[in-house]
Amino acid sequence: MHQFLWNKSLELELTPLMINGMQDHIHLLLKITSTITIASVVKNLKAPSSRFLNELTQSDFFEWSRGYGAFTVSKKDVSFIAEYIRNQKTHHDKGTVNPELEN
């Protein structure tokens, strides 16, 4: 799924910086131009990735939740956030999840 979302982001002319997650959620750090709305990015990533996963598993049970969170970040915070996303499993295993980045 991570590779699919990375490739789909490139196809949509977004710049993926980091993608990772857990079984029940995923985090994407993307560079998005000001001419693209967040809603269209989410729509154009969620729909095809749901189809991909359902075709891959040959079932129709997977669907993303209706909601999503989107945050803008300063250039100086990109590396911190990318590292946080890269270490999702560790944060969840150790209980060091940052609530501000998980909501």
Gaussian input, Z-matrix of N, CA and C with variables (Angstrom, degrees):
# hf/3-21g

backbone

0 1
 N
 C     1     B1
 C     2     B2     1     A1
 N     3     B3     2     A2     1     D1
 C     4     B4     3     A3     2     D2
 C     5     B5     4     A4     3     D3
 N     6     B6     5     A5     4     D4
 C     7     B7     6     A6     5     D5
 C     8     B8     7     A7     6     D6
 N     9     B9     8     A8     7     D7
 C    10    B10     9     A9     8     D8
 C    11    B11    10    A10     9     D9
 N    12    B12    11    A11    10    D10
 C    13    B13    12    A12    11    D11
 C    14    B14    13    A13    12    D12
 N    15    B15    14    A14    13    D13
 C    16    B16    15    A15    14    D14
 C    17    B17    16    A16    15    D15
 N    18    B18    17    A17    16    D16
 C    19    B19    18    A18    17    D17
 C    20    B20    19    A19    18    D18
 N    21    B21    20    A20    19    D19
 C    22    B22    21    A21    20    D20
 C    23    B23    22    A22    21    D21
 N    24    B24    23    A23    22    D22
 C    25    B25    24    A24    23    D23
 C    26    B26    25    A25    24    D24
 N    27    B27    26    A26    25    D25
 C    28    B28    27    A27    26    D26
 C    29    B29    28    A28    27    D27
 N    30    B30    29    A29    28    D28
 C    31    B31    30    A30    29    D29
 C    32    B32    31    A31    30    D30
 N    33    B33    32    A32    31    D31
 C    34    B34    33    A33    32    D32
 C    35    B35    34    A34    33    D33
 N    36    B36    35    A35    34    D34
 C    37    B37    36    A36    35    D35
 C    38    B38    37    A37    36    D36
 N    39    B39    38    A38    37    D37
 C    40    B40    39    A39    38    D38
 C    41    B41    40    A40    39    D39
 N    42    B42    41    A41    40    D40
 C    43    B43    42    A42    41    D41
 C    44    B44    43    A43    42    D42
 N    45    B45    44    A44    43    D43
 C    46    B46    45    A45    44    D44
 C    47    B47    46    A46    45    D45
 N    48    B48    47    A47    46    D46
 C    49    B49    48    A48    47    D47
 C    50    B50    49    A49    48    D48
 N    51    B51    50    A50    49    D49
 C    52    B52    51    A51    50    D50
 C    53    B53    52    A52    51    D51
 N    54    B54    53    A53    52    D52
 C    55    B55    54    A54    53    D53
 C    56    B56    55    A55    54    D54
 N    57    B57    56    A56    55    D55
 C    58    B58    57    A57    56    D56
 C    59    B59    58    A58    57    D57
 N    60    B60    59    A59    58    D58
 C    61    B61    60    A60    59    D59
 C    62    B62    61    A61    60    D60
 N    63    B63    62    A62    61    D61
 C    64    B64    63    A63    62    D62
 C    65    B65    64    A64    63    D63
 N    66    B66    65    A65    64    D64
 C    67    B67    66    A66    65    D65
 C    68    B68    67    A67    66    D66
 N    69    B69    68    A68    67    D67
 C    70    B70    69    A69    68    D68
 C    71    B71    70    A70    69    D69
 N    72    B72    71    A71    70    D70
 C    73    B73    72    A72    71    D71
 C    74    B74    73    A73    72    D72
 N    75    B75    74    A74    73    D73
 C    76    B76    75    A75    74    D74
 C    77    B77    76    A76    75    D75
 N    78    B78    77    A77    76    D76
 C    79    B79    78    A78    77    D77
 C    80    B80    79    A79    78    D78
 N    81    B81    80    A80    79    D79
 C    82    B82    81    A81    80    D80
 C    83    B83    82    A82    81    D81
 N    84    B84    83    A83    82    D82
 C    85    B85    84    A84    83    D83
 C    86    B86    85    A85    84    D84
 N    87    B87    86    A86    85    D85
 C    88    B88    87    A87    86    D86
 C    89    B89    88    A88    87    D87
 N    90    B90    89    A89    88    D88
 C    91    B91    90    A90    89    D89
 C    92    B92    91    A91    90    D90
 N    93    B93    92    A92    91    D91
 C    94    B94    93    A93    92    D92
 C    95    B95    94    A94    93    D93
 N    96    B96    95    A95    94    D94
 C    97    B97    96    A96    95    D95
 C    98    B98    97    A97    96    D96
 N    99    B99    98    A98    97    D97
 C   100   B100    99    A99    98    D98
 C   101   B101   100   A100    99    D99
 N   102   B102   101   A101   100   D100
 C   103   B103   102   A102   101   D101
 C   104   B104   103   A103   102   D102
 N   105   B105   104   A104   103   D103
 C   106   B106   105   A105   104   D104
 C   107   B107   106   A106   105   D105
 N   108   B108   107   A107   106   D106
 C   109   B109   108   A108   107   D107
 C   110   B110   109   A109   108   D108
 N   111   B111   110   A110   109   D109
 C   112   B112   111   A111   110   D110
 C   113   B113   112   A112   111   D111
 N   114   B114   113   A113   112   D112
 C   115   B115   114   A114   113   D113
 C   116   B116   115   A115   114   D114
 N   117   B117   116   A116   115   D115
 C   118   B118   117   A117   116   D116
 C   119   B119   118   A118   117   D117
 N   120   B120   119   A119   118   D118
 C   121   B121   120   A120   119   D119
 C   122   B122   121   A121   120   D120
 N   123   B123   122   A122   121   D121
 C   124   B124   123   A123   122   D122
 C   125   B125   124   A124   123   D123
 N   126   B126   125   A125   124   D124
 C   127   B127   126   A126   125   D125
 C   128   B128   127   A127   126   D126
 N   129   B129   128   A128   127   D127
 C   130   B130   129   A129   128   D128
 C   131   B131   130   A130   129   D129
 N   132   B132   131   A131   130   D130
 C   133   B133   132   A132   131   D131
 C   134   B134   133   A133   132   D132
 N   135   B135   134   A134   133   D133
 C   136   B136   135   A135   134   D134
 C   137   B137   136   A136   135   D135
 N   138   B138   137   A137   136   D136
 C   139   B139   138   A138   137   D137
 C   140   B140   139   A139   138   D138
 N   141   B141   140   A140   139   D139
 C   142   B142   141   A141   140   D140
 C   143   B143   142   A142   141   D141
 N   144   B144   143   A143   142   D142
 C   145   B145   144   A144   143   D143
 C   146   B146   145   A145   144   D144
 N   147   B147   146   A146   145   D145
 C   148   B148   147   A147   146   D146
 C   149   B149   148   A148   147   D147
 N   150   B150   149   A149   148   D148
 C   151   B151   150   A150   149   D149
 C   152   B152   151   A151   150   D150
 N   153   B153   152   A152   151   D151
 C   154   B154   153   A153   152   D152
 C   155   B155   154   A154   153   D153
 N   156   B156   155   A155   154   D154
 C   157   B157   156   A156   155   D155
 C   158   B158   157   A157   156   D156
 N   159   B159   158   A158   157   D157
 C   160   B160   159   A159   158   D158
 C   161   B161   160   A160   159   D159
 N   162   B162   161   A161   160   D160
 C   163   B163   162   A162   161   D161
 C   164   B164   163   A163   162   D162
 N   165   B165   164   A164   163   D163
 C   166   B166   165   A165   164   D164
 C   167   B167   166   A166   165   D165
 N   168   B168   167   A167   166   D166
 C   169   B169   168   A168   167   D167
 C   170   B170   169   A169   168   D168
 N   171   B171   170   A170   169   D169
 C   172   B172   171   A171   170   D170
 C   173   B173   172   A172   171   D171
 N   174   B174   173   A173   172   D172
 C   175   B175   174   A174   173   D173
 C   176   B176   175   A175   174   D174
 N   177   B177   176   A176   175   D175
 C   178   B178   177   A177   176   D176
 C   179   B179   178   A178   177   D177
 N   180   B180   179   A179   178   D178
 C   181   B181   180   A180   179   D179
 C   182   B182   181   A181   180   D180
 N   183   B183   182   A182   181   D181
 C   184   B184   183   A183   182   D182
 C   185   B185   184   A184   183   D183
 N   186   B186   185   A185   184   D184
 C   187   B187   186   A186   185   D185
 C   188   B188   187   A187   186   D186
 N   189   B189   188   A188   187   D187
 C   190   B190   189   A189   188   D188
 C   191   B191   190   A190   189   D189
 N   192   B192   191   A191   190   D190
 C   193   B193   192   A192   191   D191
 C   194   B194   193   A193   192   D192
 N   195   B195   194   A194   193   D193
 C   196   B196   195   A195   194   D194
 C   197   B197   196   A196   195   D195
 N   198   B198   197   A197   196   D196
 C   199   B199   198   A198   197   D197
 C   200   B200   199   A199   198   D198
 N   201   B201   200   A200   199   D199
 C   202   B202   201   A201   200   D200
 C   203   B203   202   A202   201   D201
 N   204   B204   203   A203   202   D202
 C   205   B205   204   A204   203   D203
 C   206   B206   205   A205   204   D204
 N   207   B207   206   A206   205   D205
 C   208   B208   207   A207   206   D206
 C   209   B209   208   A208   207   D207
 N   210   B210   209   A209   208   D208
 C   211   B211   210   A210   209   D209
 C   212   B212   211   A211   210   D210
 N   213   B213   212   A212   211   D211
 C   214   B214   213   A213   212   D212
 C   215   B215   214   A214   213   D213
 N   216   B216   215   A215   214   D214
 C   217   B217   216   A216   215   D215
 C   218   B218   217   A217   216   D216
 N   219   B219   218   A218   217   D217
 C   220   B220   219   A219   218   D218
 C   221   B221   220   A220   219   D219
 N   222   B222   221   A221   220   D220
 C   223   B223   222   A222   221   D221
 C   224   B224   223   A223   222   D222
 N   225   B225   224   A224   223   D223
 C   226   B226   225   A225   224   D224
 C   227   B227   226   A226   225   D225
 N   228   B228   227   A227   226   D226
 C   229   B229   228   A228   227   D227
 C   230   B230   229   A229   228   D228
 N   231   B231   230   A230   229   D229
 C   232   B232   231   A231   230   D230
 C   233   B233   232   A232   231   D231
 N   234   B234   233   A233   232   D232
 C   235   B235   234   A234   233   D233
 C   236   B236   235   A235   234   D234
 N   237   B237   236   A236   235   D235
 C   238   B238   237   A237   236   D236
 C   239   B239   238   A238   237   D237
 N   240   B240   239   A239   238   D238
 C   241   B241   240   A240   239   D239
 C   242   B242   241   A241   240   D240
 N   243   B243   242   A242   241   D241
 C   244   B244   243   A243   242   D242
 C   245   B245   244   A244   243   D243
 N   246   B246   245   A245   244   D244
 C   247   B247   246   A246   245   D245
 C   248   B248   247   A247   246   D246
 N   249   B249   248   A248   247   D247
 C   250   B250   249   A249   248   D248
 C   251   B251   250   A250   249   D249
 N   252   B252   251   A251   250   D250
 C   253   B253   252   A252   251   D251
 C   254   B254   253   A253   252   D252
 N   255   B255   254   A254   253   D253
 C   256   B256   255   A255   254   D254
 C   257   B257   256   A256   255   D255
 N   258   B258   257   A257   256   D256
 C   259   B259   258   A258   257   D257
 C   260   B260   259   A259   258   D258
 N   261   B261   260   A260   259   D259
 C   262   B262   261   A261   260   D260
 C   263   B263   262   A262   261   D261
 N   264   B264   263   A263   262   D262
 C   265   B265   264   A264   263   D263
 C   266   B266   265   A265   264   D264
 N   267   B267   266   A266   265   D265
 C   268   B268   267   A267   266   D266
 C   269   B269   268   A268   267   D267
 N   270   B270   269   A269   268   D268
 C   271   B271   270   A270   269   D269
 C   272   B272   271   A271   270   D270
 N   273   B273   272   A272   271   D271
 C   274   B274   273   A273   272   D272
 C   275   B275   274   A274   273   D273
 N   276   B276   275   A275   274   D274
 C   277   B277   276   A276   275   D275
 C   278   B278   277   A277   276   D276
 N   279   B279   278   A278   277   D277
 C   280   B280   279   A279   278   D278
 C   281   B281   280   A280   279   D279
 N   282   B282   281   A281   280   D280
 C   283   B283   282   A282   281   D281
 C   284   B284   283   A283   282   D282
 N   285   B285   284   A284   283   D283
 C   286   B286   285   A285   284   D284
 C   287   B287   286   A286   285   D285
 N   288   B288   287   A287   286   D286
 C   289   B289   288   A288   287   D287
 C   290   B290   289   A289   288   D288
 N   291   B291   290   A290   289   D289
 C   292   B292   291   A291   290   D290
 C   293   B293   292   A292   291   D291
 N   294   B294   293   A293   292   D292
 C   295   B295   294   A294   293   D293
 C   296   B296   295   A295   294   D294
 N   297   B297   296   A296   295   D295
 C   298   B298   297   A297   296   D296
 C   299   B299   298   A298   297   D297
 N   300   B300   299   A299   298   D298
 C   301   B301   300   A300   299   D299
 C   302   B302   301   A301   300   D300
 N   303   B303   302   A302   301   D301
 C   304   B304   303   A303   302   D302
 C   305   B305   304   A304   303   D303
 N   306   B306   305   A305   304   D304
 C   307   B307   306   A306   305   D305
 C   308   B308   307   A307   306   D306

   B1=1.4524
   B2=1.5318
   B3=1.3330
   B4=1.4630
   B5=1.5291
   B6=1.3260
   B7=1.4661
   B8=1.5310
   B9=1.3361
   B10=1.4602
   B11=1.5294
   B12=1.3324
   B13=1.4602
   B14=1.5273
   B15=1.3280
   B16=1.4654
   B17=1.5265
   B18=1.3280
   B19=1.4700
   B20=1.5228
   B21=1.3199
   B22=1.4640
   B23=1.5285
   B24=1.3182
   B25=1.4712
   B26=1.5210
   B27=1.3233
   B28=1.4707
   B29=1.5243
   B30=1.3261
   B31=1.4671
   B32=1.5288
   B33=1.3202
   B34=1.4628
   B35=1.5335
   B36=1.3274
   B37=1.4651
   B38=1.5215
   B39=1.3322
   B40=1.4531
   B41=1.5238
   B42=1.3105
   B43=1.4586
   B44=1.5184
   B45=1.3288
   B46=1.4666
   B47=1.5254
   B48=1.3167
   B49=1.4615
   B50=1.5300
   B51=1.3442
   B52=1.4638
   B53=1.5211
   B54=1.3246
   B55=1.4643
   B56=1.5216
   B57=1.3198
   B58=1.4557
   B59=1.5178
   B60=1.3092
   B61=1.4461
   B62=1.5092
   B63=1.2947
   B64=1.4541
   B65=1.5328
   B66=1.3220
   B67=1.4604
   B68=1.5216
   B69=1.3324
   B70=1.4614
   B71=1.5323
   B72=1.3222
   B73=1.4630
   B74=1.5219
   B75=1.3122
   B76=1.4555
   B77=1.5270
   B78=1.3284
   B79=1.4544
   B80=1.5150
   B81=1.3135
   B82=1.4655
   B83=1.5169
   B84=1.3030
   B85=1.4575
   B86=1.5239
   B87=1.3163
   B88=1.4589
   B89=1.5137
   B90=1.3017
   B91=1.4583
   B92=1.5254
   B93=1.3270
   B94=1.4607
   B95=1.5223
   B96=1.3141
   B97=1.4642
   B98=1.5259
   B99=1.3105
   B100=1.4652
   B101=1.5262
   B102=1.3174
   B103=1.4677
   B104=1.5231
   B105=1.3171
   B106=1.4689
   B107=1.5230
   B108=1.3201
   B109=1.4608
   B110=1.5269
   B111=1.3131
   B112=1.4687
   B113=1.5279
   B114=1.3211
   B115=1.4697
   B116=1.5214
   B117=1.3233
   B118=1.4666
   B119=1.5295
   B120=1.3202
   B121=1.4663
   B122=1.5235
   B123=1.3267
   B124=1.4677
   B125=1.5253
   B126=1.3187
   B127=1.4733
   B128=1.5269
   B129=1.3314
   B130=1.4606
   B131=1.5268
   B132=1.3175
   B133=1.4673
   B134=1.5247
   B135=1.3275
   B136=1.4654
   B137=1.5324
   B138=1.3073
   B139=1.4750
   B140=1.5278
   B141=1.3297
   B142=1.4681
   B143=1.5241
   B144=1.3250
   B145=1.4629
   B146=1.5305
   B147=1.3225
   B148=1.4787
   B149=1.5224
   B150=1.3394
   B151=1.4693
   B152=1.5273
   B153=1.3304
   B154=1.4620
   B155=1.5290
   B156=1.3131
   B157=1.4598
   B158=1.5198
   B159=1.3123
   B160=1.4642
   B161=1.5201
   B162=1.3248
   B163=1.4741
   B164=1.5193
   B165=1.3210
   B166=1.4613
   B167=1.5207
   B168=1.3166
   B169=1.4648
   B170=1.5264
   B171=1.3227
   B172=1.4656
   B173=1.5274
   B174=1.3156
   B175=1.4622
   B176=1.5239
   B177=1.2967
   B178=1.4576
   B179=1.5203
   B180=1.2952
   B181=1.4629
   B182=1.5218
   B183=1.3306
   B184=1.4571
   B185=1.5179
   B186=1.3080
   B187=1.4515
   B188=1.5193
   B189=1.3164
   B190=1.4541
   B191=1.5208
   B192=1.3140
   B193=1.4673
   B194=1.5253
   B195=1.2984
   B196=1.4580
   B197=1.5317
   B198=1.2964
   B199=1.4515
   B200=1.5160
   B201=1.3124
   B202=1.4597
   B203=1.5170
   B204=1.2964
   B205=1.4567
   B206=1.5124
   B207=1.3003
   B208=1.4610
   B209=1.5246
   B210=1.3108
   B211=1.4574
   B212=1.5225
   B213=1.3103
   B214=1.4543
   B215=1.5272
   B216=1.3114
   B217=1.4607
   B218=1.5183
   B219=1.3181
   B220=1.4604
   B221=1.5228
   B222=1.3167
   B223=1.4603
   B224=1.5223
   B225=1.3241
   B226=1.4605
   B227=1.5265
   B228=1.3255
   B229=1.4637
   B230=1.5328
   B231=1.3210
   B232=1.4684
   B233=1.5178
   B234=1.3199
   B235=1.4688
   B236=1.5244
   B237=1.3361
   B238=1.4632
   B239=1.5280
   B240=1.3172
   B241=1.4640
   B242=1.5240
   B243=1.3187
   B244=1.4659
   B245=1.5312
   B246=1.3157
   B247=1.4732
   B248=1.5247
   B249=1.3238
   B250=1.4663
   B251=1.5288
   B252=1.3151
   B253=1.4583
   B254=1.5262
   B255=1.3132
   B256=1.4660
   B257=1.5329
   B258=1.3271
   B259=1.4642
   B260=1.5243
   B261=1.3158
   B262=1.4651
   B263=1.5270
   B264=1.3113
   B265=1.4649
   B266=1.5259
   B267=1.3062
   B268=1.4683
   B269=1.5214
   B270=1.3253
   B271=1.4696
   B272=1.5285
   B273=1.3132
   B274=1.4579
   B275=1.5188
   B276=1.3245
   B277=1.4716
   B278=1.5229
   B279=1.3281
   B280=1.4699
   B281=1.5278
   B282=1.3323
   B283=1.4610
   B284=1.5250
   B285=1.3393
   B286=1.4667
   B287=1.5153
   B288=1.3230
   B289=1.4614
   B290=1.5185
   B291=1.3089
   B292=1.4558
   B293=1.5236
   B294=1.3366
   B295=1.4786
   B296=1.5216
   B297=1.3188
   B298=1.4665
   B299=1.5306
   B300=1.3315
   B301=1.4607
   B302=1.5181
   B303=1.2936
   B304=1.4576
   B305=1.5192
   B306=1.3055
   B307=1.4711
   B308=1.4917
   A1=110.22
   A2=116.50
   A3=118.99
   A4=110.93
   A5=116.26
   A6=120.00
   A7=110.90
   A8=116.24
   A9=119.99
   A10=109.93
   A11=117.01
   A12=120.84
   A13=111.49
   A14=116.78
   A15=120.08
   A16=109.61
   A17=115.87
   A18=120.58
   A19=111.87
   A20=116.63
   A21=120.78
   A22=110.30
   A23=117.45
   A24=121.10
   A25=110.64
   A26=116.10
   A27=120.10
   A28=111.05
   A29=115.64
   A30=120.75
   A31=111.12
   A32=116.79
   A33=122.08
   A34=112.27
   A35=115.69
   A36=122.62
   A37=112.71
   A38=115.60
   A39=122.82
   A40=106.56
   A41=117.09
   A42=120.92
   A43=108.49
   A44=117.39
   A45=118.95
   A46=109.88
   A47=116.17
   A48=121.60
   A49=111.40
   A50=117.03
   A51=121.27
   A52=108.26
   A53=115.81
   A54=121.92
   A55=106.97
   A56=115.97
   A57=121.43
   A58=107.32
   A59=117.04
   A60=119.28
   A61=112.18
   A62=114.24
   A63=123.32
   A64=107.69
   A65=116.64
   A66=119.87
   A67=112.56
   A68=117.43
   A69=119.70
   A70=114.62
   A71=117.86
   A72=119.49
   A73=110.27
   A74=114.78
   A75=120.55
   A76=109.48
   A77=115.63
   A78=121.73
   A79=108.74
   A80=116.11
   A81=121.96
   A82=107.97
   A83=116.09
   A84=121.27
   A85=105.55
   A86=115.35
   A87=121.69
   A88=110.63
   A89=115.31
   A90=120.58
   A91=106.07
   A92=115.61
   A93=122.20
   A94=108.75
   A95=116.03
   A96=118.65
   A97=109.96
   A98=116.43
   A99=121.40
   A100=113.13
   A101=117.83
   A102=120.54
   A103=112.80
   A104=116.99
   A105=121.35
   A106=108.60
   A107=117.34
   A108=119.91
   A109=110.40
   A110=114.98
   A111=120.88
   A112=109.35
   A113=116.91
   A114=120.47
   A115=111.47
   A116=117.87
   A117=119.04
   A118=111.20
   A119=117.22
   A120=120.19
   A121=110.01
   A122=116.39
   A123=120.71
   A124=110.29
   A125=116.69
   A126=120.90
   A127=111.18
   A128=116.35
   A129=120.56
   A130=113.73
   A131=117.33
   A132=120.93
   A133=111.49
   A134=117.07
   A135=119.88
   A136=112.70
   A137=117.19
   A138=120.38
   A139=112.27
   A140=119.41
   A141=118.22
   A142=113.27
   A143=117.75
   A144=118.69
   A145=110.80
   A146=117.78
   A147=120.40
   A148=110.19
   A149=115.97
   A150=119.57
   A151=110.93
   A152=116.65
   A153=121.38
   A154=111.11
   A155=117.10
   A156=120.26
   A157=111.26
   A158=117.65
   A159=120.14
   A160=111.86
   A161=117.51
   A162=120.22
   A163=110.31
   A164=116.59
   A165=121.64
   A166=111.18
   A167=116.34
   A168=120.84
   A169=111.71
   A170=116.92
   A171=124.10
   A172=112.20
   A173=113.91
   A174=119.58
   A175=108.16
   A176=116.14
   A177=121.08
   A178=111.34
   A179=117.03
   A180=119.07
   A181=113.51
   A182=119.37
   A183=119.86
   A184=111.21
   A185=115.61
   A186=121.83
   A187=108.23
   A188=115.64
   A189=120.52
   A190=109.45
   A191=116.55
   A192=119.58
   A193=108.38
   A194=116.07
   A195=120.23
   A196=111.90
   A197=117.14
   A198=120.61
   A199=113.57
   A200=114.13
   A201=121.64
   A202=107.72
   A203=116.03
   A204=121.35
   A205=108.48
   A206=116.78
   A207=121.49
   A208=107.77
   A209=115.36
   A210=121.05
   A211=109.18
   A212=116.84
   A213=119.96
   A214=107.10
   A215=115.32
   A216=119.51
   A217=109.17
   A218=115.29
   A219=119.48
   A220=109.65
   A221=116.34
   A222=121.48
   A223=111.29
   A224=116.83
   A225=119.69
   A226=112.45
   A227=118.66
   A228=121.86
   A229=113.57
   A230=118.10
   A231=121.08
   A232=111.88
   A233=118.16
   A234=119.30
   A235=111.33
   A236=118.64
   A237=122.06
   A238=110.55
   A239=116.68
   A240=120.76
   A241=110.68
   A242=117.49
   A243=120.68
   A244=110.13
   A245=116.71
   A246=120.89
   A247=110.63
   A248=117.06
   A249=120.98
   A250=109.61
   A251=117.26
   A252=121.53
   A253=110.57
   A254=117.49
   A255=121.74
   A256=110.96
   A257=117.16
   A258=122.12
   A259=113.67
   A260=117.84
   A261=121.75
   A262=113.12
   A263=117.69
   A264=120.89
   A265=110.53
   A266=116.60
   A267=120.21
   A268=111.06
   A269=117.74
   A270=120.80
   A271=111.24
   A272=116.50
   A273=119.66
   A274=111.15
   A275=117.38
   A276=121.09
   A277=112.04
   A278=117.06
   A279=121.51
   A280=113.13
   A281=117.12
   A282=119.46
   A283=112.76
   A284=116.68
   A285=120.59
   A286=111.56
   A287=116.32
   A288=121.65
   A289=109.16
   A290=117.30
   A291=123.12
   A292=108.09
   A293=117.82
   A294=120.34
   A295=113.87
   A296=117.75
   A297=120.78
   A298=111.12
   A299=117.19
   A300=120.60
   A301=112.04
   A302=118.20
   A303=121.69
   A304=113.26
   A305=119.11
   A306=121.13
   A307=112.04
   D1=-40.48
   D2=-178.86
   D3=-61.43
   D4=-45.21
   D5=179.90
   D6=-65.76
   D7=-39.09
   D8=177.76
   D9=-59.52
   D10=-47.70
   D11=-179.08
   D12=-65.75
   D13=-35.31
   D14=176.97
   D15=-62.39
   D16=-50.16
   D17=-178.92
   D18=-64.21
   D19=-41.05
   D20=178.96
   D21=-64.53
   D22=-38.61
   D23=176.71
   D24=-59.48
   D25=-45.24
   D26=178.13
   D27=-62.25
   D28=-41.51
   D29=178.37
   D30=-60.65
   D31=-34.55
   D32=-179.85
   D33=-84.92
   D34=6.80
   D35=179.94
   D36=64.44
   D37=33.93
   D38=171.50
   D39=-98.33
   D40=166.10
   D41=176.12
   D42=-114.56
   D43=101.75
   D44=177.80
   D45=-74.85
   D46=131.85
   D47=179.69
   D48=-107.93
   D49=-34.19
   D50=177.67
   D51=-162.98
   D52=137.24
   D53=175.50
   D54=-137.90
   D55=128.64
   D56=177.62
   D57=-166.62
   D58=169.62
   D59=178.63
   D60=177.21
   D61=-166.18
   D62=-179.51
   D63=-117.80
   D64=-177.70
   D65=-178.72
   D66=-62.86
   D67=-28.95
   D68=-174.73
   D69=-108.07
   D70=1.29
   D71=177.08
   D72=-162.87
   D73=164.87
   D74=-178.45
   D75=-140.81
   D76=147.68
   D77=176.71
   D78=-118.11
   D79=134.96
   D80=176.37
   D81=-125.54
   D82=130.14
   D83=172.56
   D84=-108.57
   D85=110.45
   D86=-174.19
   D87=-124.60
   D88=145.16
   D89=169.53
   D90=-97.29
   D91=122.44
   D92=-173.70
   D93=-123.71
   D94=133.91
   D95=177.65
   D96=-70.73
   D97=159.00
   D98=-176.86
   D99=-70.47
   D100=-9.53
   D101=-179.52
   D102=-89.62
   D103=-4.13
   D104=-179.05
   D105=-110.59
   D106=132.17
   D107=179.20
   D108=-83.18
   D109=151.49
   D110=176.67
   D111=-59.83
   D112=-42.46
   D113=-179.24
   D114=-58.97
   D115=-40.92
   D116=179.71
   D117=-70.29
   D118=-35.22
   D119=176.10
   D120=-61.21
   D121=-48.94
   D122=-179.13
   D123=-61.29
   D124=-48.02
   D125=179.44
   D126=-58.21
   D127=-45.04
   D128=-175.42
   D129=-79.39
   D130=-5.54
   D131=171.54
   D132=-103.68
   D133=-40.36
   D134=-177.49
   D135=-67.49
   D136=-50.52
   D137=-174.20
   D138=-59.74
   D139=-53.81
   D140=-178.54
   D141=-68.31
   D142=-30.27
   D143=179.04
   D144=-71.92
   D145=-33.60
   D146=174.10
   D147=-63.43
   D148=-46.80
   D149=178.04
   D150=-60.03
   D151=-43.94
   D152=179.74
   D153=-58.03
   D154=-48.56
   D155=-177.29
   D156=-67.34
   D157=-39.93
   D158=178.91
   D159=-67.76
   D160=-35.91
   D161=176.15
   D162=-70.35
   D163=-39.13
   D164=-179.72
   D165=-62.77
   D166=-42.15
   D167=-178.91
   D168=-93.71
   D169=-1.88
   D170=-179.59
   D171=52.86
   D172=46.02
   D173=175.41
   D174=-144.96
   D175=172.17
   D176=179.36
   D177=-122.24
   D178=37.24
   D179=-176.36
   D180=-97.88
   D181=-18.68
   D182=-175.51
   D183=-86.69
   D184=134.31
   D185=168.58
   D186=-152.71
   D187=145.45
   D188=177.05
   D189=-71.55
   D190=157.25
   D191=173.57
   D192=-66.90
   D193=160.86
   D194=-178.20
   D195=-68.56
   D196=-34.44
   D197=-174.72
   D198=-89.12
   D199=171.91
   D200=174.96
   D201=-163.02
   D202=161.38
   D203=174.77
   D204=-117.51
   D205=143.00
   D206=177.91
   D207=-139.81
   D208=135.05
   D209=-177.88
   D210=-134.14
   D211=144.06
   D212=169.80
   D213=-92.42
   D214=147.82
   D215=179.86
   D216=-133.48
   D217=152.29
   D218=177.61
   D219=-78.10
   D220=157.45
   D221=179.55
   D222=-56.47
   D223=-36.07
   D224=-177.42
   D225=-69.25
   D226=-19.44
   D227=-179.33
   D228=-96.25
   D229=-6.02
   D230=-175.62
   D231=-58.62
   D232=-46.53
   D233=-177.49
   D234=-66.20
   D235=-38.17
   D236=177.12
   D237=-62.01
   D238=-46.03
   D239=-178.18
   D240=-69.25
   D241=-39.84
   D242=177.07
   D243=-59.87
   D244=-42.97
   D245=179.27
   D246=-66.16
   D247=-40.19
   D248=177.28
   D249=-59.71
   D250=-47.63
   D251=179.99
   D252=-64.00
   D253=-41.74
   D254=179.55
   D255=-57.75
   D256=-33.74
   D257=-175.11
   D258=-102.68
   D259=30.99
   D260=-178.36
   D261=-52.61
   D262=-50.15
   D263=-176.97
   D264=-59.79
   D265=-44.27
   D266=179.48
   D267=-61.53
   D268=-44.94
   D269=179.42
   D270=-59.67
   D271=-42.19
   D272=-179.24
   D273=-71.84
   D274=-40.67
   D275=179.25
   D276=-64.51
   D277=-39.75
   D278=-176.07
   D279=-91.77
   D280=-5.46
   D281=-178.47
   D282=72.25
   D283=28.22
   D284=179.96
   D285=-105.76
   D286=30.90
   D287=179.61
   D288=-66.40
   D289=135.05
   D290=177.19
   D291=-90.74
   D292=108.21
   D293=-176.91
   D294=-55.61
   D295=-32.46
   D296=-179.55
   D297=-67.30
   D298=-27.78
   D299=-179.51
   D300=-96.23
   D301=-8.56
   D302=-177.90
   D303=-102.65
   D304=-14.38
   D305=-178.67
   D306=-89.78

